[in-house]
Amino acid sequence: MSHHYLKFDNVSFSYSDNFEVLKNISFTIEHGEKVAILGNNGAGKSTLLMHMNGLLLPSKGEINIGGIKICKETLPLVRQSVGMVFQNADDQLFMPTVYDDVAFGPLNMKLPPDVVDNQVKTALESVNAYHLKNRACHQLSGGQKRIVAIATVLSMQPNILVMDEPSANLDLTSRRNLINIIKSFTHTCVIATHDLELAIELCDRAILMENGTIKDDSSTKDIISSYRNS
């Protein structure tokens, strides 16, 4: 087991005392796995993802990222290891230029300027967006914003990439570009999506959620086949 694994152990979470959004969630994702998180709206997918880099902390249970227990004290280390791409790219793009946005994470990691510049260049080139580096983010198309948001995460060289509905509202060309980017990421990847074809193409394994619980955890093709035949 390497430092790229992710483990949930009987995790529950409540936004209030009266309603549990996650209920006794347990699973382990190993190094290099690409896993789809499937389920209807309200199943708890986004809430689950936000626990993976400590945006939310469990009400009960424990989450372990490569040997590090997620808690308030370990959040800086966890967020260096787990990069999260939100469903709405505008939530991640707030600096004057694309370069500034992609450099934001490495700069906050206190890396030397030449290392920051190299990691920004590498991240933007990996998503075929280096030519956009001097553009203002509000001038970008939806597809361009999505790939730049991915670059803001890749520039921090995470061990685990977490993505919430990455293909939502993308045209066919942007969607194919996204798929190629995810395929090229060689570490652990977790993708919450309603895009079943994307899940089949990218992920051998899927976790199916229903009402805050895990209904199934098995082959993506088997889960989707059962869903379509139900």
Long-range contacts (C-beta under 8 A, 24 or more apart in sequence): 1-30, 1-31, 2-30, 2-31, 2-66, 3-31, 3-66, 3-67, 3-81, 3-159, 4-30, 4-31, 4-32, 4-66, 4-159, 4-160, 4-187, 4-188, 5-29, 5-30, 5-31, 5-64, 5-65, 5-66, 5-188, 6-52, 6-63, 6-64, 6-65, 6-66, 6-82, 6-160, 6-188, 6-190, 7-63, 7-64, 7-65, 8-51, 8-61, 8-62, 8-63, 9-61, 9-62, 9-63, 9-64, 10-60, 10-61, 10-62, 11-51, 11-58, 11-60, 11-61, 11-62, 11-63, 12-58, 12-59, 12-60, 12-61, 13-47, 13-51, 13-56, 13-58, 13-59, 13-60, 14-59, 20-59, 20-212, 21-47, 21-212, 22-47, 22-48, 22-51, 22-58, 22-212, 23-211, 23-212, 23-213, 24-61, 24-213, 25-61, 25-212, 25-213, 25-214, 26-61, 26-214, 27-207, 27-214, 27-217, 29-188, 29-190, 30-188, 31-187, 31-188, 32-186, 32-187, 32-188, 33-188, 33-189, 33-204, 33-205, 34-182, 34-188, 34-189, 34-190, 34-191, 34-202, 34-203, 34-204, 34-205, 35-189, 35-190, 35-191, 35-203, 35-205, 35-206, 35-207, 36-191, 36-192, 36-193, 36-199, 36-202, 36-203, 36-205, 36-206, 36-207, 36-220, 37-190, 37-191, 37-192, 37-193, 37-206, 37-207, 37-209, 38-192, 38-193, 38-194, 38-196, 38-199, 38-206, 38-207, 38-208, 38-209, 38-223, 38-224, 38-227, 39-208, 39-209, 39-210, 39-215, 40-210, 42-211, 43-209, 43-210, 43-211, 43-212, 44-209, 44-211, 44-212, 44-213, 45-164, 45-192, 45-209, 46-87, 46-164, 46-192, 47-212, 48-192, 48-209, 49-84, 49-162, 49-164, 49-190, 49-192, 50-84, 52-82, 52-84, 52-160, 52-162, 52-190, 53-78, 53-79, 53-82, 53-83, 53-84, 53-162, 54-78, 54-79, 55-84, 65-160, 66-159, 66-160, 80-109, 80-156, 80-158, 81-158, 81-159, 81-160, 82-158, 82-159, 82-160, 82-162, 83-153, 83-154, 83-156, 83-158, 83-160, 83-161, 83-162, 84-153, 84-162, 84-163, 84-164, 85-149, 85-150, 85-153, 85-161, 85-162, 85-163, 85-164, 85-166, 86-149, 86-164, 87-164, 87-165, 87-166, 87-168, 89-142, 89-145, 89-146, 89-148, 89-149, 90-145, 92-149, 92-152, 92-153, 93-137, 93-145, 93-148, 93-149, 93-152, 94-137, 95-137, 96-136, 97-133, 97-134, 97-135, 97-136, 97-137, 98-124, 98-129, 98-132, 98-133, 98-134, 98-135, 98-136, 98-137, 98-140, 98-148, 98-151, 99-124, 99-133, 99-134, 101-137, 101-148, 101-152, 102-133, 102-148, 102-151, 102-152, 102-155, 103-155, 104-152, 105-152, 105-153, 105-155, 105-156, 106-155, 106-156, 109-156, 119-155, 119-156, 119-157, 120-151, 120-155, 122-154, 122-155, 123-151, 123-152, 123-154, 123-155, 124-148, 124-151, 126-151, 126-154, 126-181, 126-184, 127-151, 127-154, 127-177, 127-181, 128-177, 141-174, 142-169, 142-170, 142-174, 143-170, 143-171, 143-173, 143-174, 143-177, 146-170, 146-174, 146-178, 147-174, 147-177, 147-178, 147-181, 150-178, 150-181, 154-185, 158-187, 159-187, 159-188, 160-187, 160-188, 160-189, 160-190, 161-185, 161-187, 161-188, 161-189, 161-190, 162-189, 162-190, 162-191, 163-189, 163-190, 163-191, 163-192, 163-193, 164-192, 165-192, 165-193, 165-194, 165-195, 166-191, 166-193, 166-198, 167-193, 167-195, 167-198, 168-194, 168-195, 196-224, 196-227, 199-224, 200-224
